[in-house]
Amino acid sequence: MRSIWRTIDRSTIRSRALMSLSVGIVGVSYGVTATAAGFPLWQILVLGSSSEFLFVGIAAASGNLLAAVVAGLLVNLRNFV
């Protein structure tokens, strides 16, 4: 049985770390902006990730990518109201 640290090379670890850092920066900036705009915490958490989870869920289930994009856009459309 091999350890996970022996099967993942350095470039994969570096790529994952950089992707996590960039997503974290976007998440923090979204949270700061939404908080400054006066949104309650529950609304920031719900609206911040609902379309992303929907898109990933449809794509992971081997759904049509166009349907995933349209569904994500429809979920975000509620924010304009």
C-alpha positions as CSV (number, residue, x, y, z in Angstrom):
1,M,0.0,0.0,0.0
2,R,1.5,3.3,-1.0
3,S,1.2,6.6,0.8
4,I,-0.7,9.4,-0.8
5,W,2.5,11.6,-0.4
6,R,4.4,9.1,-2.6
7,T,1.8,9.1,-5.4
8,I,1.2,12.8,-5.7
9,D,4.1,14.7,-7.3
10,R,5.2,18.2,-6.5
11,S,3.6,19.9,-9.5
12,T,0.2,18.5,-8.5
13,I,0.6,19.8,-4.9
14,R,1.7,23.2,-6.2
15,S,-1.2,23.4,-8.6
16,R,-3.7,22.5,-5.9
17,A,-2.2,25.0,-3.5
18,L,-2.3,27.8,-6.0
19,M,-5.9,27.0,-7.0
20,S,-6.9,26.9,-3.3
21,L,-5.2,30.3,-2.7
22,S,-6.9,31.9,-5.7
23,V,-10.4,30.6,-4.7
24,G,-9.7,31.7,-1.1
25,I,-8.9,35.2,-2.2
26,V,-12.1,35.5,-4.3
27,G,-14.1,34.1,-1.4
28,V,-12.7,36.5,1.1
29,S,-13.3,39.5,-1.2
30,Y,-16.9,38.3,-1.9
31,G,-17.5,38.0,1.9
32,V,-16.0,41.4,2.7
33,T,-18.0,43.1,-0.1
34,A,-21.2,41.4,0.8
35,T,-20.7,42.2,4.5
36,A,-20.0,45.9,3.7
37,A,-23.1,46.0,1.6
38,G,-25.2,45.0,4.7
39,F,-26.1,41.4,3.7
40,P,-26.7,39.1,6.7
41,L,-24.3,36.2,7.2
42,W,-26.9,33.5,6.2
43,Q,-27.6,35.2,2.9
44,I,-23.9,35.6,2.1
45,L,-23.4,31.9,2.6
46,V,-26.4,30.8,0.7
47,L,-26.1,33.1,-2.3
48,G,-22.3,32.7,-2.5
49,S,-22.1,29.1,-3.3
50,S,-25.5,28.0,-4.6
51,S,-24.8,28.4,-8.3
52,E,-21.3,26.9,-8.0
53,F,-22.7,23.8,-6.3
54,L,-25.4,23.5,-8.9
55,F,-23.0,23.8,-11.8
56,V,-20.6,21.3,-10.3
57,G,-23.4,18.9,-9.4
58,I,-24.8,18.8,-13.0
59,A,-21.3,18.5,-14.5
60,A,-20.3,15.8,-12.1
61,A,-23.4,13.8,-12.9
62,S,-22.4,13.8,-16.6
63,G,-25.1,16.3,-17.4
64,N,-25.0,18.7,-20.4
65,L,-22.6,21.5,-19.7
66,L,-24.9,24.0,-21.4
67,A,-27.7,23.0,-19.0
68,A,-25.3,23.4,-16.1
69,V,-24.4,27.0,-17.3
70,V,-28.0,27.9,-17.8
71,A,-29.0,26.5,-14.4
72,G,-26.3,28.5,-12.7
73,L,-27.3,31.7,-14.5
74,L,-30.9,31.1,-13.5
75,V,-30.0,30.7,-9.9
76,N,-28.0,33.9,-10.0
77,L,-30.8,35.7,-11.8
78,R,-32.7,35.8,-8.5
79,N,-30.0,38.2,-7.1
80,F,-31.1,40.9,-9.6
81,V,-34.6,41.0,-8.1
